[in-house]
Amino acid sequence: MNLILEKTIHLVSSEDVDEISCKIIEIIQSIQTVSQSDKVKMQDSNFFNLLSSIFKLSNQSIKLSDIASKIEYVKDYRIQSKRLRGEYHNIIPMQQLEALENLEIYIDAITQLTASQFMILSAIVYKSDAIEYLKIFYTGLSYIQQVVEKHLYYLPDKIKKSIIHLAQDILNNYQYLIATTGNGSISIEKANLFKNINNTVKAIIYDINNPVEKAPKKFKNLDELWDYWDEIYEEEEMEETAETLIKALNETRERQGRPKLFEKLSF
């Protein structure tokens, strides 16, 4: 259990969060350079205020020593970054837009990993009820599994290795308990939790060792999206998928107090 505690502590470090802050500072400085060039000459004060806000939040995060506080700052500038992309996507170069979006996804992953880190540590350090301890422990592992399933492509090798080492130590630690679950020495509820923990760490290890190394499909415009759908869908499927997409876009814009993009879709 001491090994699991040690590996959990090192799952996500302050340095990992600082790397995010440094990366976003680099991106923001790149955007500032482009926006002040003769080719663009951006004059929108709100644009520069957003850049300045993200820059300041990133620097403030680096100065902190507590990882929980750092995470709160990166969550704040993730919101600002998403707003920046949404309002100025026609000004910011595609390369920087993609870099911001990828970093936002990575922030989501790191935020969830630190939540799982806290749960697992809490379960280990403050265990007083065996069942509750296992439930919290299992929930923390489930968070890690979700990150691996959704965001593996965006995780650096260092984080992947940390997850693998933790999962392997948990598997080794609980393996002998799994073998005793059928002899009636423990309750059914506890036996099921042991099995769930075992299956989850196996899934985590498998997914990391057998990655689908492919970035999510992205499209520069609707024409590219339609062409792609035309390749993979039959006409009826394409219409249904497009209607779902347009409905979601219109609902989002209405909540924002903005006009609909489309009244009716036609091909």
Beta strands, then each sheet from edge to edge (+ up, - down):
end
